[in-house]
Amino acid sequence: MTVDLTLGHTQRIIAAARDAGLTTPQTAYVLATAYHETAHTMQPVREAYYLGSKADAYRKKLRYYPWYGRGFAQLTWQYNYQRAGKQIGIDLIANPDAAMEPDNAARVLVLGSRDGWFTGKKLSDYINASKTDYTGARRIINGTDRAADIAAIAKEYAAALAAESPERQVQSILASLGLYTSKIDGIWGPKSQAALDAFNLAAGRIAALSPEI
């Protein structure tokens, strides 16, 4: 596997992991989970997406419809939608499809993995200061299904995250905002600087318009 930290919504997940205080190994496992669960797209998916035109009929027969699996990790059942929505500040009961929005999906994946929403097991049970058990961490999401495969992917992500330079990180963020359209290579040149200048200019204008608190 060749890790691409710009694939799909990878950077959104990394940002959510950073906001949630995840360590690099924990972030690597969350990314590996998303990579596996989304068929290597890093895009939010709906349960049974692989059935194509038959998927909707399949979902309507599920006991937990309309709260079927959505997101980077499959959030299912009404009580899980209610809990997740409360934690991220979105009414997922009235609008379960909001779980497909990338920012919401990233937060559900990260917070759910960190706090044990999916199975009762959480990241710190397997990945902490004293151990990094990527294989066991599969129990956070789904027992031991494909545990070894996902562990191998997590190791690749961990190496990529460790190697990512600050310049490359900034380029990736600017690209996700549509401000940087050149190759994300960690080499800081005029185009990178111009994109950063545009970001700082926009941020300054927003700050100037914001009411004082």
Salt bridges, closest charged atoms under 4 A:
GLU37 OE2 - ARG138 NH2 3.00
ASP56 OD2 - LYS60 NZ 3.34
ASP97 OD1 - ARG46 NH1 2.66
ASP97 OD1 - ARG70 NE 2.94
ASP103 OD1 - ARG12 NH1 2.61
ASP115 OD1 - ARG114 NE 2.84
ASP145 OD2 - ARG138 NH2 3.59
ASP149 OD2 - ARG146 NE 2.65
GLU164 OE2 - ARG168 NE 3.87
